[in-house]
Amino acid sequence: MKTYPKKRIEVMVEAPLMNRVIGILDDLDVSGYTVFPALAGKGNDGTWHRDGMVGRVGSVVQIVVILDEERIDTVLDPLFNLVTRQIGIVTVSDVAVVRPEHF
């Protein structure tokens, strides 16, 4: 089966920032993204979990973006500017897709 190279950006932010991340992606006409709730994890500040949290404050979401490599810097620059002032992590990895027209 033929596959096509793409880039995957993963953004972990506190849930109240989700709409700002999505706004950046929408402003840049990025169509290949999905948002997932993060339920638990462990980072520099120790272990955390969603249990017992009320509302969105303190909860974390992951936004996954798949796009062409040519667009990576255009998308990463505003995302980086957002997370440098907030709690957040951005990673980039190589992926292969089987339906390139979706990205």
QUILINGI-V977913 format. One record per residue. RES is the residue in one small letter. OMEGA is omega in radians with two decimals (* if undefined). Layout:
RES,OMEGA
RES,OMEGA
//
This chain:
m,3.14
k,3.06
t,-3.07
y,-3.10
p,3.07
k,3.05
k,3.10
r,3.05
i,3.04
e,-3.13
v,3.05
m,3.14
v,3.01
e,-3.02
a,3.12
p,3.11
l,-3.07
m,-3.09
n,3.08
r,3.09
v,3.13
i,3.10
g,3.09
i,-3.13
l,3.13
d,3.11
d,-3.14
l,-3.13
d,3.05
v,-3.07
s,-3.06
g,3.08
y,3.11
t,3.13
v,3.11
f,3.00
p,3.03
a,-3.02
l,-3.12
a,3.10
g,3.12
k,-3.12
g,-3.13
n,-3.11
d,3.10
g,-3.10
t,3.07
w,3.06
h,-3.06
r,-3.09
d,3.07
g,3.12
m,3.10
v,3.14
g,-3.07
r,-3.10
v,-3.13
g,3.09
s,-3.02
v,3.04
v,3.05
q,3.07
i,-3.11
v,-3.09
v,3.02
i,-3.08
l,3.10
d,-3.12
e,-3.11
e,-3.09
r,-2.96
i,-3.11
d,3.13
t,-3.13
v,-3.08
l,-3.08
d,3.13
p,3.08
l,3.11
f,3.12
n,3.11
l,-3.04
v,3.10
t,3.12
r,-3.06
q,3.00
i,-3.14
g,3.13
i,3.07
v,3.06
t,3.11
v,3.09
s,3.07
d,3.05
v,3.04
a,3.13
v,3.13
v,3.12
r,-3.01
p,-3.11
e,3.13
h,-3.05
f,*
//
